[in-house]
């Protein structure tokens, strides 16, 4: 009896840690979604800074918004009863979540391709077209997920396609390209870092340098978060499991927030455009208030004398 009571203590502690990790996940995804929506709105409203580089940022933020939104759908709709029923709609939700997960990595790859073309290959970015990056970011992940869905349908068609059977490796159909494109993106950024970018001081190069810094920070962040799934500590080492739970929950849920900060809120073009809009609004507001104040002051002295004469006549 004492032994069984002692054994329940770690399980209770792990349950508490799991509940706290769930709260961190929900909090992080809420903050990330709010930041992403704000960043998306800024890129949509600020037409003066709309160039291919910022359009790529905008699409990357859109991919993270859709991934965060489908994460909430998964959390709110998937239950043990639903996963056991394995209905078509829940499998489609899982496929949509995995699709948007893959698009995050391919849009980061698009960021690396643009910077590599502009900085390392020194080609003019005017030759690059929007449809090329749309094909990379939204197009390539689609057949990957379709192939994964067929693999799941024929070899692992259970539990709404969450998890996997022992000995069945259909998830590698989309996980493999994600790892590959992540490694290629990091290699591109390493090449960019080795170029003469540091020595240049032109305005355009300064913008590239900031984009490179953002990409170099976010790529390892995405990579570390994703690789943690493959090194999930098991066994009896509860301390490592607790550290893993908190570390993974924080990094995964706040990814969208970091993307918004580095690509939008710290973007000097965005900040300059917002500042100009704010100053323009202040000027217009001050002009409007002065106009209203001027019209509210009586300008005709005869009006006052007329009323006084009218009152004296009544007397």
Order of alpha helices (4+ residues) and beta strands (2+ residues): alpha-alpha-alpha-alpha-alpha-alpha-alpha-alpha-alpha-alpha-alpha-alpha
